[in-house]
Amino acid sequence: MGAEFSQTSRMDENSNEPPTSALLLESCHFSQVVFNNVEKFYVPGGDITCYYTLTQNILPRGKDWVGIFRVGWKTTREYYTFMWAPLPSDIPSDTTVQQQIQFKAYYLPKDDEYYQFCYVDQDGLVRGASVPFQFRAETEDDILVVTTQGEVEEIEIQNKNLREENEELKASCASLQKQNMDLQEEIKNKQELQKKLESLRSNTEKLEQELNSLKKENKHLKELGDCREAELHQLKEQIQNMTSDKEYLETRMKTVLDHMDQLQSQVSNYEKEVENLSRMDHAKTEQLESLKEENHQLHQQNCDLMKDLEEQKCLFQILEVKKKEADEENQKLQEKHEGLVRHLSQAREVSPFSVASQAQAPMPAPRAEGLLFGNPYCAAEANLGAGAAGAADIASLRKCPMCDEVFPEEIATSQYEAHVQSHLLECPVCSESFDKSKKQVFDDHVFCHGLE
């Protein structure tokens, strides 16, 4: 068997091993494929062509194959060599199909044993088998009369064995054909049962769906029934109440009828009053429309005023910050100024001559060319009594509340405000201002407006 497999793999290196089965001959169907023009002898060393017919009882598939088996095989695993069976281009359902396969001489047996062709489907089951044949040359000795008694007896024994094998094969074929017909009938019955089973399954699924729907509907109806019972009980109570109310109303009606005459006279008076009230109501309606329009305008003005108020609040906050920083700076400068005054007072007490000379000939103040905002000590030395003027100079210094940048008096106020505004982000919805360093807070604030 190892040699046989190696021969097969050499025949087609790209093909897989053919599908085989360990089933015995009794499970095969030899009548579905018929082999034609099978020779008794095939000459060794030459290619041979196998002809066969696919009957209506077989549906060829991609893994079907034709193998050469030594006579006496038991399972499809005992093949000598094989070729893949070609699929026909058209497979009609009511006619037979003629096919052929060529076996190369290199892969054929080299002995003179008896062999036969077998068609095996992709399930490993035999669907047809040929008559036995040999691989040897047909010589003149085959047609001569054998005169040796021993050879004659041997040939007779072989012929007898062959006839017995042939009879066994015929009986096996007949039995297998009957089994095939029974199996086909059984397959048809199974297919019909399968269809019925599928139909029953689909019907069962539909019935289950309908049952579930009916259960849900029944549950819903029960709930409705409970609600209806509660409503009915409530209606009964209402009817009882209405009956008692009716009796009460009947007694009341008698009293009302007594007063109808009196009221009739009052109706005419009321009609006149209603006309007057209608006129007044019309006038009030017009007045109300006018008030609504005025209210709408006032509401718009209020919205504009609220926006202006928010802007003023923001500006006020900025100015408060500026004022606080200016006050702090002013306090520092005031402290410096007071220190200078004390220093000059001490110097006057120590050197009255120098003070007198200074009073007679004032020393010129040092130039403040190198200072951006001038020398704040010059004014203190020039005029110690001008405290108010020094405070005014200090107040004239403006400092940015965001970056501590100082703006002197000669810088325009609009430039200072534009600098402060460059540090802020203004909400496009409510005009609220935020520090640029807190951009995430500003984005969250604008996003909250989008959620409103």
C-alpha positions in Angstrom: 0.0 0.0 0.0 2.9 2.4 0.6 4.1 2.0 -3.0 0.6 2.6 -4.2 0.3 5.9 -2.4 3.7 7.0 -3.6 2.7 6.3 -7.2 -0.4 8.4 -6.8 1.5 11.3 -5.3 4.0 11.2 -8.2 1.1 11.2 -10.7 -0.3 14.6 -9.5 1.9 16.4 -7.0 -0.6 19.2 -6.5 -3.6 16.9 -5.7 -4.6 15.7 -2.3 -5.2 12.1 -1.4 -8.6 10.9 -2.8 -11.5 10.5 -0.3 -11.8 6.8 0.6 -13.9 4.8 2.9 -13.5 1.7 5.1 -17.0 0.4 4.1 -17.2 -3.1 2.6 -18.6 -4.1 -0.8 -22.1 -4.4 0.6 -22.4 -0.6 1.0 -21.5 0.2 -2.6 -23.7 1.0 -5.7 -22.0 -0.5 -8.8 -24.8 0.4 -11.3 -24.7 4.2 -11.1 -21.6 4.4 -13.3 -21.1 2.1 -16.3 -17.6 1.5 -17.8 -17.5 1.0 -21.6 -15.1 -0.6 -24.1 -12.9 -2.2 -21.4 -10.2 -4.4 -23.1 -9.3 -7.8 -21.8 -5.6 -6.9 -22.1 -3.7 -3.6 -22.0 -0.2 -3.5 -23.4 2.4 -2.6 -20.7 4.3 0.7 -21.3 1.5 2.6 -22.9 -1.2 5.0 -21.8 -4.7 3.7 -21.5 -8.1 5.5 -21.8 -11.0 4.7 -19.5 -14.5 5.3 -20.9 -17.5 5.4 -18.6 -21.1 6.6 -18.6 -22.7 8.7 -15.8 -26.3 7.5 -15.3 -29.3 9.5 -14.1 -28.9 8.0 -10.6 -25.6 9.9 -9.8 -24.8 13.5 -9.4 -21.0 14.0 -10.0 -19.1 16.2 -7.6 -15.7 17.9 -7.5 -13.9 15.2 -5.4 -15.1 12.1 -7.4 -12.3 10.0 -8.8 -11.6 6.8 -10.9 -9.2 4.3 -9.5 -7.5 1.1 -10.7 -8.0 -1.7 -8.1 -6.6 -5.2 -8.0 -9.4 -7.8 -8.2 -10.3 -9.0 -4.7 -10.2 -5.5 -3.0 -12.5 -5.0 0.0 -12.4 -1.2 0.6 -11.7 1.8 -1.5 -8.5 2.4 0.4 -6.9 -0.5 -1.5 -6.6 1.5 -4.9 -3.4 1.1 -6.9 -3.6 4.5 -8.6 -6.3 7.1 -9.3 -7.3 10.1 -11.4 -9.7 12.9 -10.5 -13.0 12.5 -12.4 -13.7 15.6 -14.6 -17.0 17.4 -14.0 -19.2 17.6 -17.1 -19.9 21.1 -18.4 -23.6 20.4 -18.4 -25.4 17.9 -16.1 -28.9 17.2 -17.5 -31.2 15.5 -15.1 -32.9 13.1 -17.6 -30.0 11.8 -19.8 -26.7 10.0 -19.4 -23.3 11.6 -19.8 -20.2 10.0 -21.5 -16.9 10.7 -19.9 -13.3 9.5 -20.3 -10.0 9.6 -18.4 -6.4 8.8 -19.5 -4.0 7.0 -17.2 -0.3 7.5 -17.9 1.8 4.4 -18.5 4.3 5.4 -15.8 1.7 4.9 -13.0 0.2 1.6 -14.3 0.8 -1.8 -12.7 3.7 -3.8 -14.1 2.5 -7.3 -13.2 -0.1 -9.5 -14.9 -2.6 -9.6 -12.1 -6.3 -8.9 -12.8 -7.4 -5.3 -12.2 -10.6 -3.3 -12.7 -11.7 0.4 -12.9 -13.9 1.7 -10.1 -15.7 5.1 -9.9 -15.6 6.4 -6.3 -17.5 9.5 -5.1 -16.2 12.2 -2.7 -17.8 10.2 0.2 -15.4 7.3 -0.5 -18.2 5.0 -1.8 -18.0 3.0 -5.1 -20.6 4.0 -7.7 -19.5 1.7 -10.5 -16.9 -1.0 -11.4 -15.6 -2.5 -14.7 -15.0 -6.1 -15.8 -11.5 -7.4 -14.9 -8.5 -6.8 -17.3 -4.7 -7.5 -17.4 -1.6 -5.6 -18.3 0.2 -7.9 -20.7 0.7 -8.2 -24.4 -1.6 -10.5 -26.4 0.7 -13.0 -28.2 0.2 -15.9 -30.5 0.5 -18.2 -27.6 -2.9 -17.0 -26.4 -4.6 -18.4 -29.4 -2.7 -21.7 -29.7 -4.1 -24.9 -28.4 -2.3 -26.0 -25.3 -1.4 -29.6 -25.5 0.1 -30.0 -22.0 -2.4 -31.7 -19.8 -1.2 -29.8 -16.7 -1.5 -26.5 -18.4 -5.0 -27.4 -19.6 -6.0 -28.3 -16.0 -4.5 -25.1 -14.7 -6.4 -23.0 -17.3 -9.6 -24.8 -16.5 -9.1 -24.2 -12.8 -8.5 -20.5 -13.6 -11.5 -20.3 -15.8 -13.6 -22.0 -13.2 -12.4 -19.5 -10.6 -13.0 -16.6 -12.9 -16.5 -17.9 -13.7 -17.2 -18.3 -10.0 -15.9 -14.8 -9.3 -18.0 -13.5 -12.2 -21.1 -15.1 -10.8 -20.3 -13.7 -7.4 -19.8 -10.3 -8.9 -23.1 -10.5 -10.8 -25.0 -11.7 -7.7 -23.3 -8.9 -5.8 -24.2 -6.3 -8.5 -27.8 -7.5 -8.5 -28.0 -7.4 -4.7 -26.3 -4.0 -4.7 -28.6 -2.7 -7.4 -31.6 -3.8 -5.4 -30.1 -2.2 -2.3 -29.5 0.9 -4.3 -33.1 1.1 -5.4 -34.2 0.5 -1.8 -31.9 3.2 -0.6 -33.1 5.6 -3.2 -36.6 4.9 -2.2 -35.7 5.4 1.4 -33.9 8.6 0.5 -37.0 9.9 -1.3 -39.1 8.9 1.7 -36.6 10.7 4.0 -36.6 13.8 1.7 -40.4 13.8 1.8 -40.3 13.4 5.6 -37.7 16.1 5.8 -39.9 18.5 3.8 -42.9 17.6 6.0 -40.7 18.1 9.1 -39.6 21.5 7.9 -43.2 22.4 7.1 -44.2 21.2 10.5 -41.4 23.2 12.1 -42.4 26.3 10.2 -46.0 25.8 11.2 -45.0 25.1 14.8 -42.9 28.3 14.9 -45.9 30.2 13.4 -48.2 28.6 16.0 -45.8 29.5 18.8 -45.6 33.1 17.6 -49.4 33.2 17.4 -49.6 31.6 20.8 -47.3 34.1 22.3 -49.2 36.9 20.6 -52.5 35.5 22.0 -50.9 35.2 25.5 -49.9 38.9 25.3 -53.3 39.9 24.0 -55.0 37.8 26.7 -52.8 39.4 29.4 -53.7 42.8 28.0 -57.4 41.9 27.9 -57.2 40.8 31.5 -55.6 44.1 32.5 -58.3 45.9 30.5 -61.0 43.8 32.2 -59.6 44.7 35.6 -59.6 48.4 34.6 -63.2 48.1 33.3 -64.3 46.5 36.5 -62.8 49.3 38.5 -64.4 51.8 36.1 -67.8 50.0 36.4 -67.6 50.2 40.2 -66.8 53.9 40.0 -69.6 54.5 37.5 -72.1 52.7 39.9 -71.0 55.0 42.7 -71.3 58.0 40.4 -74.9 56.9 39.3 -75.9 56.6 43.0 -74.5 60.1 43.6 -76.2 61.4 40.5 -79.5 59.9 41.7 -79.2 61.7 45.0 -78.2 64.8 43.2 -81.1 64.5 40.9 -83.6 64.4 43.8 -81.9 67.3 45.4 -81.9 69.2 42.1 -85.6 68.5 41.6 -86.4 70.2 44.9 -84.1 73.0 44.0 -85.8 73.4 40.6 -89.1 74.0 42.3 -87.5 76.8 44.3 -85.8 78.1 41.2 -89.0 78.2 39.2 -90.5 80.3 41.9 -87.7 82.9 41.5 -87.8 82.8 37.7 -90.4 85.4 37.4 -88.5 87.7 39.7 -85.3 87.0 37.8 -86.9 87.6 34.5 -87.5 91.2 35.3 -83.9 91.5 36.4 -82.7 90.0 33.1 -83.6 93.0 31.1 -81.8 95.2 33.4 -78.8 92.8 33.3 -78.8 92.9 29.5 -78.5 96.6 29.5 -75.6 96.4 32.0 -74.0 93.7 29.9 -74.1 95.9 26.9 -72.4 98.7 28.9 -69.9 96.2 30.2 -69.2 94.9 26.7 -68.4 98.4 25.6 -66.1 98.9 28.5 -64.5 95.5 27.9 -63.8 96.4 24.3 -62.2 99.6 25.4 -60.1 97.7 28.0 -59.1 95.2 25.4 -57.7 97.9 23.2 -56.0 99.4 26.2 -54.6 96.0 27.1 -53.2 95.5 23.6 -51.6 98.9 23.8 -50.1 98.0 27.2 -48.8 94.6 25.8 -47.0 96.5 23.0 -45.6 98.9 25.4 -44.6 96.0 27.7 -42.8 94.3 24.8 -40.9 97.5 24.0 -40.0 97.9 27.6 -38.9 94.3 27.8 -36.5 94.9 24.8 -35.3 98.1 26.4 -34.8 96.1 29.7 -32.7 93.5 27.8 -30.6 96.2 26.3 -30.2 97.9 29.7 -29.2 94.5 31.2 -26.5 94.0 28.6 -25.3 97.6 29.2 -25.4 96.9 33.0 -23.4 93.7 32.6 -20.8 95.6 30.5 -20.7 98.4 33.2 -20.3 95.8 35.9 -17.4 94.2 34.1 -15.8 97.6 33.5 -16.5 98.6 37.1 -14.8 95.4 38.3 -11.8 96.2 36.1 -11.7 99.8 37.4 -12.0 98.6 41.0 -9.0 96.3 40.4 -7.1 99.3 38.8 -8.1 101.6 41.7 -7.0 99.0 44.3 -3.6 98.6 42.6 -3.3 102.4 42.2 -4.1 102.9 45.9 -1.5 100.4 46.8 1.1 102.1 44.6 0.0 105.5 45.9 0.5 104.2 49.5 4.0 103.0 48.7 4.9 106.3 47.1 3.3 108.2 50.0 5.4 106.2 52.4 8.5 107.0 50.3 7.5 110.6 50.3 7.1 110.7 54.1 10.5 109.1 54.5 12.1 111.7 52.3 10.3 114.5 54.3 11.6 113.0 57.5 15.1 112.7 56.0 15.1 116.3 54.9 13.8 117.5 58.3 16.6 115.7 60.0 19.1 117.2 57.6 17.7 120.7 58.3 18.1 120.2 62.0 21.7 119.0 61.7 22.8 121.7 59.2 20.8 124.9 59.5 23.4 126.7 57.4 22.9 124.3 54.5 19.2 124.6 54.9 19.4 128.4 54.9 21.7 128.4 51.9 19.3 126.0 50.2 16.4 128.4 51.0 18.4 131.3 49.6 19.7 129.5 46.5 17.6 126.4 45.6 19.6 123.5 44.2 18.5 122.5 40.7 16.8 119.2 40.6 18.7 116.3 38.9 17.6 115.5 35.4 15.5 112.4 35.0 16.5 111.7 31.4 17.1 108.0 32.1 13.7 107.4 33.8 10.6 106.5 31.9 8.2 108.3 34.3 10.5 111.0 35.7 12.1 111.1 39.1 9.4 111.0 41.8 11.9 112.4 44.4 12.6 115.6 42.5 9.2 117.0 43.4 9.6 116.0 47.0 12.9 117.8 47.3 11.7 120.8 45.4 8.6 121.3 47.4 8.2 119.5 50.7 4.9 121.1 51.4 3.3 120.1 48.1 1.9 116.7 49.3 -1.3 117.1 47.4 0.6 117.6 44.1 2.7 114.6 44.8 -0.4 112.5 45.4 -1.8 113.7 42.1 1.4 112.6 40.3 1.2 109.2 41.8 -2.4 108.9 40.9 -1.6 109.8 37.4 0.4 106.5 37.1 -1.9 103.7 35.6 -1.0 100.1 36.0 -2.5 97.1 34.1 -4.3 94.8 36.6 -3.4 91.7 34.5 0.3 92.1 33.6 1.3 95.0 36.0 2.5 97.1 33.1 2.5 100.9 34.1 1.1 103.5 31.8 2.1 107.2 32.4 -0.2 110.1 32.1 0.8 111.0 28.6 -0.5 107.6 27.3 -4.1 108.0 26.1 -6.9 106.4 28.2 -8.2 104.5 25.2 -4.8 102.9 24.6 -4.7 101.8 28.3 -8.3 100.4 28.1 -7.4 98.6 24.8 -4.4 97.1 26.5 -6.5 95.8 29.4 -9.2 94.5 27.0 -6.5 92.5 25.1 -6.2 90.3 28.3 -9.9 89.5 28.3 -12.3 87.2 26.4 -15.9 88.5 26.0 -18.9 86.1 25.9 -20.8 86.7 22.5 -24.1 85.9 24.3 -24.1 87.7 27.6 -21.0 89.9 27.1 -19.4 88.6 30.4 -15.6 89.0 30.4 -13.0 86.3 31.3 -9.2 86.3 31.7 -7.5 84.8 28.6 -5.5 82.6 30.9 -8.8 80.9 31.9 -9.9 80.0 28.4 -11.3 76.6 29.5 -13.7 78.5 31.9 -14.7 80.8 29.0 -15.3 77.8 26.7 -17.5 76.0 29.3 -19.4 79.3 29.9 -20.2 79.6 26.1 -21.1 75.9 25.9 -23.6 76.4 28.7 -25.3 79.0 26.6 -25.6 76.5 23.8 -27.5 74.1 26.2 -30.1 76.6 27.1 
